[in-house]
Amino acid sequence: MAWIGISLGDVTGVGPEVTLKAIAAEATADETKYLLIGDESNTRRMNASLGHNLPLKNFSGYDDTAKYLITNPLANPLPENLPAGSPLAAKAAVASLRDGAERCLRGELVALVTAPVNKEAIIRAGYKFVGQTEFLSELAGTNRTAMMLLGTDECGRWLRVALATVHISIKSVPEKLTTEKITLAIELAAQSCRDLGLPRARIAVAGLNPHAGEGGEFGDEEITTIAPTVLAMQKRGFEVVGPLSGDTVFHYALKGEFDAVVAMYHDQGLAPLKAVAFDSGINWTLGLPFTRTSPDHGTAYDIAGKGLANPGSMIAAIRLAKQLAKNKT
């Protein structure tokens, strides 16, 4: 029986709420077993307040026949009614993330789905933290990872975007954008298509500058870095084209001309993705030795605890995790 782990993220955010709503929605889909990793007392209160009353059982071992289990990696429960962004909640979120990843690395879980954390709160709590992707990459001992965001529009058309650079300032992108990072993003984007079982892996690479630089008029990164990298990857047998203008490439990808797009920086890729799939976008970490997906939204402190959070993105993240695990078997 497949076990999916879900780290509950920041309990002062919407993580526990969207998790409970999502697994309730998936209850009859298959025989997947869910291990929720995080504060038990807060989660049980949320379970009761939502009216789902899912039969959460304390985790004792992987031979348990229950479908929904919960484990707290910390010795003590969190207090009730913590303020948004509480350091205690941030530390608990990091502990849950670490616990879930370590279970995956030991082969105990087929995938880890991570509920939202708040980077600012985690940093204030005393951690050096860039993001969950970077945290998991370091824990797994690899730097050959990339972030992919994917989702469908109302017509069921997919947009998949891999990022060459992620959590850096716009002004530092030209300096940080290297042949190695673009190469890795292309490689992992192509592998993601194979992992998804797609019939092809046709990758488009976006330019960095407006109109892909207009032949050097608006910057030369396309000429000096991006185009030579694409050519080198074509010679290696990858079905990849570019650099293509960032203002049109996502349109053609959504029409099905490309299976994935490699974007040069965070918002170049995430803005079109969220325009297409705001409530169902998924964050997938490519290159890890285990499957990790996440909803593509934050902690939403402003609506936390009110029962208003949309679980669509978490449902999509869980479904992708299950699909990837099934494709590997």
Secondary structure, DSSP 8 states (H G I E B T S, - for coil): --EEEEE---TTTTHHHHHHHHHHHTTTT---EEEEES-HHHHHHHHHHHT-----EE---TT---SEEEE-SSSS---SS--TT-HHHHHHHHHHHHHHHHHHHTTS-SEEEE----HHHHHHTT---S-HHHHHHHHHT----EEEEEEE-TT--EEEEEESS-SS-GGGHHHH--HHHHHHHHHHHHHHHHHTT-S---EEEE-SSGGGGGGGTT-SHIIIIIHHHHHHHHHTT--EEEEE-TTTHHHHHHTTS-SEEEESSHHHHHHHHHHHHTTT-EEEEET-SSEEEEESS---TTTTTTT----HHHHHHHHHHHHHHHHH-
